[in-house]
């Protein structure tokens, strides 16, 4: 058990610093960062949610000139199970998110963004939350056995084939997250994230491929997800 706990802690530390990592064969095409030091995501009961101002960035050569885009992160996810492995807590979530532009009209090259535009949205199933003390992460990838589906819009389109993934790092988790009666205890945190996919088009190509780094992360979190499925009965699910 000791070596399993140490491995899980190592995986957590790796993922917390890799919000811009990409699945093998994919590229990181977008990231978001918090605005200010306050918490922008919280868990209450079985619901992980966010409705917070962030800055959003496309990473492709075509879209990066749009710069830091002010946006509203809207995320809702339902916890489907949780276990504790020593000081490390592991949970699973299904949910959806969107990032909506809140700034003034802005143009870069062939692309113009208007207030209310969907910068990026999508759904995720089988994502794995891993927490230790005041830090944690929410990771999902098709290659890790989850399901991440991004919605095409006027800035980026997705062919639906190959891998896709998301990674949210959480810091300043308050209070320290634990597991009670098969569920994570409530907390608030500061989050930032990255998104990656194969087959991104319409300005979405040209991100930074990092397959080796993502593969290392999946090693830890693929095992974590398997542990949840073996040992934790789901406490809820999205219908």
Secondary structure, DSSP 8 states (H G I E B T S, - for coil): -HHHHHHHHHHHHHHHT-TT---TT-EEEEEEEESSSS--EEEETTEEEEEEEEEEEE-STTTGGG-SEEEEEEEEEEEEEEEEETTEEEEEEEEEEEEEE-S--EEETTEEE-TT-EEEEEEEEEEEEEEETTEEEEEEEGGGT-EEEE---SS-EE-S-S-EEEEEEEEEEES---EETTEE--EEEEEEEEEEESSEESS----B--HHHHHHHHHHHHHHHHHHHHH--------
